[in-house]
Amino acid sequence: MNIFRKIDEHSDLVNRMADKLDVDLGTEMLDHHISAEGYRTAVMRCTRCDSVEQCKGFLAEGGHADHAPEYCRNKGLLNALVTG
C-alpha cells in the first residue's frame, strides 16, 4: 500500500473512532487537550495496528461507544479525551 494512502486510511480511522466516542478532535486541539503533533502521533500509532479489520467492523456498527476498544492503539489518548 502506498504510504500516503495508508496514512490517509489511518487518519480516517482515528477520526471515525473519535467521532464514535463523541470526541471532537478539532475542538480538543483548539482547547489544547491534544496538539497537532499528538494527533500525528496517534495516526502513526494507528498505522502499526494489527486489528484494522476488527476496528473497521467496530466503526461500521454505528452508534456511540463509551470507550475505545481494548485493541485500539490509541485507547489511552481517546479514553482520556472522553473523560477529559
Secondary structure as UniProt FT lines:
FT   HELIX           3..20
FT   TURN            21..22
FT   HELIX           25..30
FT   TURN            31..32
FT   HELIX           36..47
FT   HELIX           52..60
FT   TURN            70..71
FT   TURN            73..74
FT   HELIX           75..83
//
